[in-house]
């Protein structure tokens, strides 16, 4: 059995740790079931945004009439869009595989490894032991036990990128990030889309006003069914019938669809790793339990990313990997700070947010709330963006930014100014100290803070 200074499990953000460990001249083992790059590169952020970018352009053309432009789309090449999506993934794989060759004191093991005893893992027919172990094994689709699902050749975020023909219709089960992003894409390319959401609104973690506007805008292009529990799938030739039940009145809903996408959540891969064999505890959902330093219940084992189920975003996993490594090699420990975690949902309209919602903030603070519409600033007015808006939540006592939420064009870019201010301490004064170009959309942020007032009770 070979012993390593460092074992890293998972090739997503785990690559950050591998690189750092090698730079410190540690012997390193990297275990991954493949393909290299983890969820984000292969079946997450990168391929999905490669699809969504052309979808955004399609909808902008369709809506150009509001600007006085009569435009039409003469055709959409689905195969070309899908092939273009795969190009950066192939290039990244080639680059990573080339980089792994000829590295000293390094071993790469491809396979689904699992713990057999304390600090000891088995991969295929090989057992290795590590002094310091980092678990970044990610997550996989959570498949609900719906009646008839065993007869469905359903799609997930991992298999949907293998489509070679545009489906004529698709039923999307779920109303979270993955569901609404793919709903936007398929509706844009001309697929008939039906979204089944068991709760009463889309993106439950967002502000209610944002969920409401998102639903209103998406309903222009697809069928959104909220408060519906999917109870059964029935295969009928090449089609499927999705049976749903209204949670409020019990009424039955039937929708026929060529394809079904399951986007009902994620589950940790910790069970595949059999972490209990090395004394690492998991919670009732199966996610690895860590403390504020990203230490597991077992000394010298750290975990990060989707495997711990806190904030399942690539940028968070990267930061967690950095913090975990820092705490492994330095005496002074660093806490992982989740107070200013931003996220974006690349649907249409786009959503971005950071920090608390109004409801969350009210629990521990007296707050001020500011709201501004895109059309309140000159650039937004020029864009004829009449419904998009942003919302600020600020501590009334000390002027500290508690949360910020946007729905509308370029929201993922606009939110960064607020994220930076929060990272520097969060005072609203930071926002106004720098000049804002006029006329530019960044003035929306200033206008929002300028509209602060006590919320209605």
Buried (B, 14 or more C-beta within 10 A) or exposed (E): EEEBBBBBBBBBBBBBBBEBBBEEEBBBBBBBBEBBBBBBBBBBBBBBBBBBBBBBEBBBBBBEEEEEEEEEEEEBEBEEBBEBBEEEBEEBBEEBEEEBEEEEBBBBBBBBBBBEEEBBBBBEEBBBBBBBBBBBBBBBBBBBEBEBBEEBEBBBBEBBBEBEEBBEBBBBBBBBBBBBBBBBBBBBBBBBBBBBBBBBBBBEEBBEBBBBBBBEBBEEBBBBBBBBBBBBBBEEEEEBBBBBBBBEEEEEBEBBBBBBBBBBBBBBBBBEBBBEBBBBEBEEEBBBBBEEBBBBBBEEBBBBBBBBBBBBBBBBBBBBBBBBBBBBEEEEBBEBEEEBBBBBBBBBBBBBBBBBBBEBBBEEBEBBBBBBBBBBBEBBBEBEBEEBBBBBBBBEEEBBBBBBBBBBBBBBBBBBBBBEBBBEEBBBEBBEEEEBEEEEBBBBBBBBBBBBEEBEE
